[in-house]
Amino acid sequence: MVPNWASALDCLRDGLCVGMAPAHQVLPWIERGELVALQLSRPFPASPSCVAWAQNKLSPAMAWLLEYLGDTKTMNQEWLNGPSF
């Protein structure tokens, strides 16, 4: 468990772990041979993702998260359905 994607990617690149990461974040390292994309014998099925929150209790952290993820189309395109290997 790490506090953020930057730390997770550092651990992957330093060979400290095996992990899954959004393709758009690791593709440059895969292309340079710094990381290797492994094929799962039983790939995870594509699945929709939902983000739910209480609109009447929108905290600054939740507002930041929603801005960071983007709208539904952007979130699905950039975070869930990135390029295949």
Secondary structure, 3 states (H helix, E strand, C coil): CCCCHHHHHHHHHCCCCCCCCCHHHHHHHHHCCCCCCCCCCCCCCCCCCCCCCCHHHCCHHHHHHHHHHCCHHHHHHHHHCCCCC
